[in-house]
Amino acid sequence: MTERSRYWDRIKPLANRARRDRERFEPPAEPPDEERALAFLREGVGPAISLYVEGRTGGNAVAFTDVELSLLERSLNSWLSLYAQCYGEELDAQFSIREAAVALLDTRNVVDTARVLTHVPERGAPDPTPGRRETE
């Protein structure tokens, strides 16, 4: 049996969900579909990054296995690619989970993190988060 961290039971369901989201995804007929894009961020990207940050900063840094890191990154990149497709953009996302975590810590917001990493929607486009103002 392969070694697993104490986070395996939280990583595996995320990976399964990302796989299901990829398999079931149909691009919007008239992009953008901001509601669905935000759902991929809040229900996928955010939890994946948060789990990684928790494991790395929670007092006793977790040694994620290669498989766990691979599943987290594959899930993250699947959701970021689906997010971009909700805006009518094709993106073969290939970000490391660490890179995404640093972006989240810098921006403090999963929407801004996605925009920084993917450049979707383009800078200057309206902010898709209700009640927030675009800041340069």
N, C-alpha and C positions, 0 to 999 in steps of 0.2 A: 504494500500500500504506500502511496506517495505521501510525503509529509504535507500537512496543511496547517495554516495559521488558524487562530480562533475566529477569523473572519470568513472562512469558507462558506459557512451556512448563510451568510449575507451576500457573498459574491455570486454564488451559483444562481440564486433566483434573479439577480440583476442580469446576469448573462443570458439566462433563459428568456427573460422579458425582452431584452434587446433583440435576440434572435427572432422571437415572435413578432415584434414590431417591424423588423426588416421584412419578414415573410409576408406580412399582411398589408404592408404599406402600398398605397396607391397615390401617386402624385395628385395634387389638387388640379382640377380642371382649369381653374382661374386663380393662379397664385397672386398674392400670398394667402396662405392659410395660417394667419398669425396665432390663432387659438391652438391649433394642433402643434405648431412650432414651439410655442411656450410649454405645452404639455410634455413634449420630448425633453425640454430643458429641466422643468420642475420635477418630473417623475422619473427621469433617467439620468441625464448629465449631472444634475445636482447631487442626487444620492450617490452616484458612483464616485464623484470627486470627494464628497464629504466622507465617505467610508475610507478612502485612501488617506485623507488628511487626519481623520480620527486615529487611524492605525499608525501614522507616522508621528503624531504629536501627543498622543494620549498617555504621557508619562513613561510607559515602557514601549518604545518603538517596536512595531511589529515587523518581523522579517517575512514579508509576503513571499510566497513561492513564485517561481517563474510562471507557473500555470495561472495562479491567481492574478498576477500582474497582467498577463496576456489577456485573460478574460475581462478584467477591468478596462484595459485599453481598447479591446475589440468592441466592448459595449459602448464605451464613451464615443468612439469614432463612428459606430453605427448610428447612434442618436444624433451626433453632430451632422452627419451626412443627411439623415432624414430631416433634421431641422432646416438645412440648406435647401433641400428639395421642396419643402413647404413654401419657400420663397421663389421657386422656379429655377434654382441654381443647382448644377451638378457639382458635387464635391466628393473627392476621394480622401476623406479625413484620415490623417495619419499622425495624430498628436499623441505624445506620451501622457500618461495619467499625471506624472509629475509636472509637466508643462501646463496642463490644465489646472492643476492645483495651485501653482504659482499665479496663474492668471486670475483664478478665483480669489486668492488672498489679496491680490493687487486691486481688483475691481470691487470685491465684496458683494458681487451680484452675478448670478448665473446667466442672466440675459446679457450683461456686458461682457462676461467671460466668453460666451459663444460668439458675440460680435467681434471681439478682439482676435479670437482664434481663427474664425472662418471668414471674416470680412463680409458677412451676410447679416442683415441687409447692408448695402453700401453705406459708408459714412455719409451723414447728412440726411439719410432717410429718416422718416419719423420713428420715434421710439415705440416699439410694439407693446410696451408695458403700460397699462392704463394708470393714469395719475402721475407718471414720471415725466420729467422734462429732459430733453436731449442736452447733454453737456459735452463740450469739446475738450 
